[in-house]
């Protein structure tokens, strides 16, 4: 079966008969399609539909009645019952053209798209209500801002006639369904977000279209626009998980601003002039002006009523236990990171190696923010940074809703959070309520208790971590973690097992470069300039060095940052790689302390007792405690190149004989849990 056409029906009168007639005329069965009707109509409307079905003897029809699941639940039910490769969601007031399925076949000819968004055309444009809505639709479709937004949303936009791969629909969880049917608008947008999350590939069709019958009287027009406004706070509450107080303030400000703007009349007047250009009928401007005024009032009223519905009838504590998706069970572990998905991470690679196709990566993406204006996105990001300085978390990336959705969708065993500061502790609490068996692992090599990283939210989050990995920073710093998290892995920094060399591949006698790889700070430039003034040539790779006047420093050359293979190669082919520790992070060892010897380099690091026990001074590495000692050590190394290969090899033995591989430490955590 190629297509399953799903039509939820509730008191549609004779509109559903027109819709079914258009389906029959499109010769749907020829294109290997079936029809699924989910009828929740009253007895009078049900009688009309059943009589029609008996007379027409429609082929490949599945008919269900009295399910009372609401729109979302009905569509999910039908999707599970369907036999088609693709699901086509049709409203009862839609009219399909004769070439609907042939055009759909054309759009899906290579099976390269998961979703097809269908053009929606207004059929009844002769009356003023239809003409008004048709003109709004034309304006939206013909403006560049619409396509910019679609591009940001991976060209996934739920329209009437929306077509989606059944496999992708199920894996994304389908429509969000509230068991008490309290979601009555906005479920289509939520589906779109979940399809983006699932990695679906979308297309806007220029070939396939359908017509729909829009309201032709004020009563129906009022309800049509009211529901649109009603859905705004519903999406914010049920999907984006905004708190009631925040939602109240946000809605109050939105409605107040729109109302004041409406009272000015001039913005309304200009707006009407703008979209009236997309309708060529004469003497229509003032009718549109009145309808636009009423439309704005109705949308505001719907939004306010939607808010009141949530404030007084919905229990915030129960929404996560009463809402559900179609169970996908595609993933067993979630890896959450504030970095972009394309950025390399050794712990991410370790998780991928362990779980392969059953790992879900939640990364920082703009696609999951419900607006397309980039300046507004940057404003949200700025607000996050300001609030974070005061110890508060603002989830501008909508991580909470995305994370909780995945917990509902899958039987997740592990959630690994890689320093994701904007995941609220309340989100972790909800995760534990939905799935008490899930284990939450925090992975972060940075010191999360210094001012730059810490927040009230993070301190409260410690109560929900089942395991915590970080770098050993001594008893005082470590106790901040061990007193809260039972399974604490406070050890050495780790790197990928594949990156630790078995033996050195070159001779120190052939090497000459002395370098530092890292970002600028005052202490570092002070030490490095001392070397330069002493006649040593030092190469510096990293960010932020434009903060110093580069021309003023003798024998120092500044270069762009290096990453990946270039980073490994640079260390391996350098005579000396200098390592500084940051004082404010209270580090006693850092990642470069491991990376430099692991890649075959010679470690010359700022001294700590911890490092010296791991790599003995003058036997496996060299250390300095002042800029004078740094110069002295470099001069010693330059005069004793013949001894360096043994020192590099000794350091490599330490790493190969110990547990410094990220994969091994991750496995230790899983065994402990």
C-alpha positions in Angstrom: 0.0 0.0 0.0 1.5 3.4 -1.1 -0.8 5.9 0.7 -3.1 6.0 3.7 -5.5 8.9 3.6 -6.5 9.8 7.2 -9.6 12.0 7.8 -10.7 12.8 11.3 -14.5 13.7 11.2 -16.6 15.6 13.8 -19.9 17.1 12.9 -18.7 18.1 9.4 -22.2 17.9 7.9 -22.1 17.6 4.1 -18.5 19.0 3.8 -17.1 15.5 4.4 -19.2 14.1 1.5 -17.7 16.7 -0.8 -14.3 15.7 0.4 -15.0 12.0 -0.2 -16.4 12.7 -3.6 -13.2 14.5 -4.6 -11.2 11.5 -3.4 -13.3 9.1 -5.5 -12.9 11.4 -8.5 -9.1 11.5 -8.0 -9.2 7.7 -8.5 -7.2 7.1 -5.3 -7.4 3.3 -5.5 -5.5 3.4 -8.8 -2.6 4.9 -6.9 -2.7 2.1 -4.3 -4.3 4.3 -1.6 -6.7 3.5 1.3 -9.0 5.8 3.3 -9.3 5.8 7.1 -12.2 7.7 8.6 -12.3 8.4 12.4 -15.8 9.6 13.1 -16.6 11.3 16.4 -19.7 13.0 15.1 -23.1 13.2 16.8 -25.8 10.8 15.8 -27.3 13.1 13.2 -24.0 13.8 11.3 -23.0 10.2 11.7 -26.2 9.1 10.0 -25.4 11.4 7.0 -21.9 9.9 6.6 -22.9 6.3 7.0 -25.7 6.6 4.5 -23.2 8.0 2.0 -20.7 5.2 2.6 -23.4 2.5 2.1 -24.5 4.0 -1.2 -21.0 4.5 -2.6 -19.5 1.2 -1.5 -16.0 2.8 -1.2 -13.1 0.5 -1.7 -10.1 0.2 0.7 -11.9 1.9 3.5 -11.4 1.6 7.2 -14.1 3.3 9.3 -13.9 3.8 13.1 -16.4 5.6 15.3 -17.0 6.7 18.9 -13.3 6.7 19.9 -13.5 10.2 21.4 -9.7 10.6 21.3 -9.7 14.1 20.0 -7.9 15.2 16.8 -4.4 14.1 17.9 -5.4 10.8 19.4 -7.6 10.0 16.4 -4.8 10.7 13.9 -2.3 8.6 16.0 -4.9 5.7 16.2 -5.4 5.8 12.4 -1.6 5.9 11.8 -1.2 2.7 13.8 -4.0 1.0 11.9 -2.9 2.2 8.4 -1.2 0.0 5.9 0.4 2.7 3.6 4.0 3.7 3.2 2.9 7.3 3.4 0.3 9.0 5.6 -1.8 11.8 4.0 -3.7 13.9 6.6 -6.8 15.4 5.1 -9.4 17.7 6.8 -13.1 17.0 6.2 -13.5 20.3 4.4 -10.7 19.7 1.8 -11.3 19.2 -1.9 -8.7 17.1 -3.8 -8.0 17.9 -7.4 -8.1 15.1 -10.0 -4.3 15.1 -10.3 -3.6 15.0 -6.5 -2.1 11.5 -6.3 -0.3 11.7 -9.7 1.4 14.9 -8.5 2.1 13.3 -5.1 3.8 10.4 -6.9 5.9 12.9 -8.8 7.0 14.6 -5.5 7.9 11.3 -4.0 9.3 9.7 -7.2 12.7 8.9 -5.7 11.6 8.4 -2.1 14.1 11.0 -1.1 11.7 13.0 1.2 10.1 12.1 4.4 7.5 14.9 4.3 5.6 16.8 1.6 3.9 20.0 2.5 0.9 20.6 0.2 -0.2 24.0 -1.2 -3.6 25.0 0.3 -5.9 27.0 -1.9 -9.1 28.6 -0.7 -12.1 27.3 -2.8 -14.8 29.8 -1.8 -13.1 33.1 -2.7 -16.4 34.7 -3.9 -17.5 35.7 -0.4 -15.6 38.2 1.7 -14.5 35.8 4.4 -13.0 33.4 1.8 -11.4 36.3 -0.1 -9.8 37.7 3.1 -8.3 34.3 4.2 -7.2 33.6 0.6 -5.4 36.9 0.4 -3.6 36.3 3.8 -2.5 32.9 2.5 -1.2 34.4 -0.8 0.7 37.1 1.0 2.4 34.6 3.3 3.3 32.2 0.5 4.7 34.9 -1.8 6.9 36.7 0.8 10.5 35.8 1.3 10.1 35.7 5.1 7.9 32.6 4.8 10.5 30.7 2.9 13.3 31.9 5.2 11.3 30.4 8.1 10.7 27.2 6.1 14.4 26.9 5.5 15.1 27.2 9.2 12.5 24.5 9.8 14.1 22.0 7.3 11.1 22.7 4.9 8.7 20.9 7.2 5.4 22.7 7.5 2.2 21.0 8.5 -0.5 22.0 5.9 -3.8 20.4 5.1 -2.9 17.4 3.0 0.4 17.0 4.8 2.1 13.8 3.7 4.6 12.0 5.8 6.4 8.7 5.8 4.7 6.4 8.2 8.0 5.1 9.5 9.2 8.7 10.2 5.8 9.6 11.7 6.0 6.7 14.2 9.6 7.3 15.0 8.9 11.0 15.8 6.0 10.0 18.1 3.2 11.3 16.0 0.9 14.0 17.4 1.1 15.0 21.1 -2.0 13.6 22.7 -3.4 14.7 26.1 -5.4 11.9 27.7 -8.2 14.3 28.6 -8.2 15.9 25.1 -7.2 19.3 26.5 -5.0 20.1 23.5 -7.4 21.4 20.9 -5.1 23.5 18.8 -1.4 23.7 17.9 -0.8 20.0 17.6 0.3 20.4 14.0 3.1 22.7 14.9 4.2 20.3 17.6 4.3 17.4 15.1 6.5 19.6 12.9 9.0 20.2 15.7 9.2 16.5 16.5 9.7 15.6 12.8 12.6 18.1 12.7 14.0 16.4 15.8 13.8 13.0 14.2 15.9 14.2 11.3 13.1 14.2 8.7 13.8 15.6 5.3 11.0 17.9 4.1 9.9 19.4 0.8 7.4 22.1 -0.2 5.5 20.8 -3.2 4.9 23.1 -6.1 3.0 20.4 -8.0 0.5 19.1 -5.4 -2.3 21.2 -4.1 -5.7 20.9 -2.6 -8.6 23.3 -2.0 -10.4 23.8 1.3 -13.7 25.4 2.2 -13.1 28.2 4.6 -15.9 29.9 6.7 -18.5 31.7 4.6 -20.3 33.4 7.5 -19.2 35.4 10.6 -20.0 32.7 13.1 -17.7 30.1 11.4 -15.1 32.8 10.7 -15.1 33.7 14.4 -14.5 30.1 15.5 -11.8 29.5 12.8 -9.7 32.5 13.9 -10.5 31.9 17.6 -9.0 28.4 17.5 -5.9 29.8 15.9 -5.4 32.3 18.8 -6.4 29.6 21.3 -3.5 27.4 20.2 -0.7 29.9 20.9 -0.6 29.5 24.7 -1.3 25.7 24.3 1.8 25.2 22.3 3.8 27.3 24.8 2.5 25.3 27.8 2.2 21.7 26.5 5.2 21.6 24.2 7.6 24.4 25.2 6.8 23.8 28.9 6.5 27.4 29.9 5.4 27.9 33.5 1.9 29.3 34.2 3.3 32.5 35.7 5.6 33.1 32.7 2.8 32.2 30.3 0.5 34.7 32.0 3.0 37.5 31.8 3.9 36.7 28.2 0.3 36.5 27.0 -0.7 39.6 28.9 2.1 41.6 27.3 1.4 40.2 23.9 -2.3 40.9 24.0 -1.8 44.3 25.5 0.7 45.3 22.9 -1.5 44.0 20.1 -4.5 45.8 21.5 -2.7 49.2 21.8 -1.3 48.7 18.3 -4.9 48.1 17.1 -6.2 51.2 18.8 -3.7 53.3 16.9 -5.4 52.2 13.7 -2.4 53.5 11.5 -0.5 50.1 11.8 -3.7 48.3 10.9 -4.3 50.6 8.0 -0.8 50.1 6.6 -1.0 46.3 7.1 -4.3 46.1 5.2 -2.8 48.2 2.4 0.1 45.8 2.2 -1.8 42.5 2.0 -4.6 44.0 -0.1 -2.1 44.1 -3.0 -2.4 40.4 -3.2 -6.1 40.6 -4.2 -7.1 42.2 -7.5 -10.8 42.6 -6.7 -12.0 46.2 -6.7 -13.6 48.1 -3.8 -12.4 45.5 -1.3 -10.0 47.5 0.9 -12.5 48.8 3.5 -14.1 45.4 3.8 -10.7 43.9 4.4 -9.9 46.7 6.9 -12.9 45.9 9.0 -12.2 42.1 8.8 -8.6 42.7 9.7 -9.7 44.7 12.8 -12.1 41.9 13.8 -9.6 39.2 13.0 -7.0 40.8 15.4 -9.6 41.1 18.2 -10.7 37.5 17.7 -7.1 36.2 17.7 -6.4 38.1 20.9 -9.6 36.9 22.5 -8.7 33.3 21.6 -5.2 33.7 23.0 -6.6 35.0 26.3 -9.2 32.3 26.5 -6.5 29.7 25.8 -4.5 31.2 28.7 -7.5 31.1 31.1 -8.2 27.4 30.1 -4.6 26.5 31.1 -4.5 28.6 34.3 -7.8 27.3 35.8 -8.3 23.8 34.4 -4.9 22.2 33.8 -2.8 20.7 36.6 0.9 21.4 35.8 2.0 18.5 37.9 0.0 16.0 35.8 0.6 17.1 32.2 3.6 15.0 31.7 1.9 11.9 33.1 -1.3 12.5 31.1 0.4 13.4 27.7 1.7 10.8 25.4 3.2 10.0 22.0 3.2 6.9 19.9 6.0 4.8 21.5 9.0 4.7 19.2 11.6 2.9 21.3 14.2 3.9 18.7 16.8 5.0 21.2 18.3 3.7 24.5 20.5 6.6 25.3 20.4 10.4 25.0 23.5 12.6 24.6 22.7 16.2 25.4 25.1 19.0 24.5 25.1 22.7 24.3 27.5 22.5 21.3 26.4 22.1 17.7 26.0 18.5 16.6 28.8 18.8 14.0 31.4 19.8 16.6 33.8 17.0 17.6 33.5 15.6 21.1 35.4 12.6 22.4 32.6 11.6 24.8 30.1 11.9 22.0 32.2 9.5 19.9 32.4 7.1 22.8 28.7 7.1 23.2 28.2 6.5 19.4 30.6 3.6 19.6 28.8 2.1 22.5 25.2 2.6 21.4 25.5 3.1 17.6 22.0 3.6 16.1 20.3 3.6 19.5 21.9 6.9 20.6 19.9 10.2 20.3 21.9 13.3 20.1 20.3 16.5 21.4 22.4 19.4 20.2 22.1 23.2 20.1 19.9 24.0 17.1 17.9 27.1 16.1 15.3 24.9 14.4 13.6 24.2 17.7 12.9 27.8 18.5 9.5 29.0 17.6 10.5 32.0 15.6 12.5 32.7 12.4 13.8 36.2 13.2 17.5 35.8 13.9 17.7 39.1 15.8 15.0 37.8 18.1 16.9 34.6 18.6 20.1 36.6 19.5 18.0 38.6 22.0 16.9 35.4 23.6 20.5 34.2 23.8 21.5 37.6 25.4 18.7 37.2 28.0 20.1 33.7 28.8 23.6 35.1 29.4 22.4 37.9 31.6 20.1 35.7 33.8 22.9 33.1 34.0 25.2 35.6 35.7 22.5 35.9 38.4 22.3 32.2 38.8 19.2 31.6 36.8 18.6 29.4 33.8 16.6 30.5 30.7 16.0 27.6 28.3 16.2 29.6 25.0 17.0 26.4 23.1 13.9 24.6 24.3 16.1 21.8 25.5 13.7 20.8 28.2 10.7 20.1 25.9 13.0 18.2 23.5 14.5 16.1 26.2 11.2 15.3 27.9 9.7 14.4 24.5 12.5 11.8 23.9 11.9 10.3 27.3 8.2 9.9 26.5 9.0 8.5 23.0 11.5 5.9 24.0 12.4 3.5 26.9 15.6 5.4 27.6 18.2 3.8 29.9 20.7 6.6 30.1 20.8 10.4 29.7 24.3 11.8 29.4 24.5 15.6 29.9 27.7 17.1 28.5 27.9 20.5 30.4 24.5 21.5 29.2 23.8 24.5 31.5 20.3 25.4 30.3 18.7 22.1 31.3 16.7 22.9 34.3 16.7 20.8 37.5 12.9 20.6 37.2 13.3 18.9 33.8 15.5 16.3 35.5 12.8 15.8 38.2 10.1 15.3 35.5 12.4 12.8 33.7 12.7 10.7 36.8 8.9 10.8 37.3 8.2 9.7 33.8 10.8 7.0 33.9 12.2 6.2 37.4 14.6 3.7 35.9 16.5 6.2 33.7 20.1 7.0 34.8 21.3 10.6 34.4 25.0 11.0 33.9 26.7 14.4 34.1 30.0 14.7 32.1 32.0 17.8 32.3 35.8 18.3 32.6 35.3 22.0 33.6 35.0 23.1 37.2 31.3 23.7 37.4 31.5 25.4 40.8 33.4 28.5 39.7 31.5 31.7 39.0 31.7 31.4 35.2 30.0 28.0 35.2 27.9 27.7 38.3 24.2 28.5 38.9 21.6 27.8 41.5 20.0 25.5 38.9 23.2 23.4 38.6 23.5 23.0 42.4 19.9 21.7 42.6 20.5 19.5 39.6 23.2 17.5 41.6 20.4 15.7 43.5 19.2 14.1 40.2 22.6 12.9 38.8 23.2 9.2 39.2 26.8 9.6 38.1 29.2 12.5 37.7 32.5 12.5 35.7 35.0 15.4 36.0 38.7 16.0 36.5 40.2 15.5 39.9 40.8 18.8 41.6 41.8 17.8 45.1 39.7 17.1 48.2 38.2 20.6 48.7 36.8 20.9 45.2 35.9 17.2 44.9 33.8 17.2 48.1 31.4 19.6 46.4 30.5 16.7 44.1 31.0 13.6 46.3 28.7 15.0 49.0 25.9 15.2 46.6 26.4 12.4 43.9 27.1 8.9 45.1 28.8 7.7 41.9 31.5 10.3 41.4 34.3 9.6 38.9 36.8 12.4 39.6 39.9 11.2 37.8 42.3 12.1 35.1 41.2 13.8 31.9 40.5 11.2 29.2 40.9 11.0 25.4 39.9 8.6 22.7 41.5 5.2 22.9 42.4 5.4 19.2 44.4 8.6 19.7 46.8 7.2 22.3 50.0 6.2 20.4 51.6 2.8 21.1 55.1 4.2 20.5 56.7 7.4 19.3 57.0 7.7 15.6 59.8 10.2 15.2 63.1 11.3 16.8 63.5 14.4 18.9 66.8 15.0 17.2 64.8 15.9 14.0 62.4 18.3 15.8 62.8 22.0 16.6 59.5 23.8 17.1 58.6 25.1 20.5 54.9 26.0 20.8 52.0 26.8 23.0 48.5 25.8 21.8 45.7 27.7 23.6 43.9 30.9 24.2 45.2 34.2 25.5 45.5 35.3 29.1 47.9 37.8 30.8 49.9 35.1 32.6 50.5 33.2 29.4 51.7 36.2 27.4 53.9 37.2 30.3 55.7 33.8 30.4 55.9 33.5 26.6 57.3 37.0 26.1 60.0 36.2 28.7 61.1 33.3 26.4 60.9 35.5 23.3 63.0 38.3 25.0 65.5 35.6 25.9 66.0 34.8 22.2 63.8 31.7 21.9 61.4 31.5 19.0 57.9 30.4 20.1 54.9 29.7 17.9 51.5 30.4 19.4 48.2 28.8 18.1 44.9 29.8 19.5 42.1 32.4 20.0 42.1 35.8 21.7 45.7 36.8 21.0 44.5 39.9 19.2 44.0 41.3 22.8 47.7 41.9 23.0 49.8 44.0 20.7 51.5 41.2 18.7 54.1 43.5 17.1 55.6 44.4 20.5 56.7 40.8 21.3 60.0 39.6 20.0 60.4 36.1 18.6 56.7 35.3 19.1 54.6 34.3 16.1 50.9 34.0 16.2 48.8 31.5 14.3 45.2 30.4 13.9 43.8 27.7 16.2 44.4 24.1 15.1 41.9 21.2 15.5 41.5 17.5 14.9 44.2 15.8 12.9 46.1 19.0 12.5 46.2 19.4 16.3 47.5 15.9 16.8 50.1 16.2 14.0 51.4 19.6 15.4 52.0 18.1 18.9 53.7 15.0 17.5 56.0 17.0 15.3 57.0 19.6 17.9 60.1 19.4 20.1 58.3 21.0 23.1 54.6 21.7 23.7 54.2 24.1 26.7 51.2 23.6 29.0 49.7 26.2 31.4 47.1 25.6 34.0 44.4 28.2 34.8 44.5 29.4 38.4 40.8 30.4 38.6 39.6 26.9 37.6 41.6 25.4 40.5 43.0 22.8 38.1 45.8 20.4 39.2 45.8 18.7 35.8 44.2 19.5 32.5 43.4 17.8 29.2 46.7 18.9 27.5 48.6 17.2 30.3 47.3 13.9 28.8 47.0 14.9 25.1 50.6 16.1 24.7 52.2 12.8 25.7 49.4 10.7 24.2 50.1 12.2 20.7 53.8 11.6 21.1 54.8 15.0 22.2 57.1 16.2 25.0 55.2 17.7 27.9 56.5 20.8 29.5 53.9 21.8 32.0 53.3 24.2 34.9 54.1 22.2 38.1 51.5 20.5 40.3 52.2 17.7 42.7 49.4 15.7 41.1 51.0 15.8 37.6 54.4 15.0 39.0 53.2 11.8 40.6 51.6 10.8 37.3 54.6 11.8 35.0 57.8 12.1 37.1 59.9 15.2 36.4 62.8 14.7 34.1 61.8 11.0 33.5 58.4 11.3 31.8 57.8 15.1 31.5 59.3 18.4 32.6 57.8 21.1 34.9 58.2 24.7 35.8 56.9 27.0 38.5 58.1 30.4 37.3 59.0 32.0 34.0 62.6 31.8 34.9 62.4 28.1 35.6 60.5 27.7 32.3 63.4 29.2 30.4 65.9 27.1 32.3 64.0 23.9 31.5 63.8 24.7 27.8 67.5 25.4 27.6 68.2 22.1 29.3 65.9 20.3 26.8 67.6 21.9 23.9 71.0 20.8 25.2 69.9 17.2 25.8 67.9 16.2 22.8 69.3 12.7 22.8 67.5 11.9 26.1 64.1 13.1 25.0 62.9 10.0 23.1 63.1 7.9 26.2 61.2 10.5 28.2 58.4 10.6 25.6 58.3 6.8 25.5 58.1 6.6 29.3 55.1 8.9 29.3 53.3 6.9 26.6 53.8 3.7 28.7 51.9 5.4 31.6 49.0 6.2 29.3 48.9 2.8 27.7 49.0 0.9 31.0 46.4 3.1 32.7 42.7 3.9 32.1 43.0 7.2 30.3 40.6 6.3 27.4 37.2 7.9 27.5 35.6 4.6 26.3 37.0 2.8 29.3 35.8 5.4 31.8 32.4 5.4 30.2 32.2 1.7 30.5 33.2 1.9 34.2 30.3 4.3 34.8 27.8 1.9 33.1 29.1 -1.0 35.2 28.7 1.0 38.4 25.2 2.0 37.5 
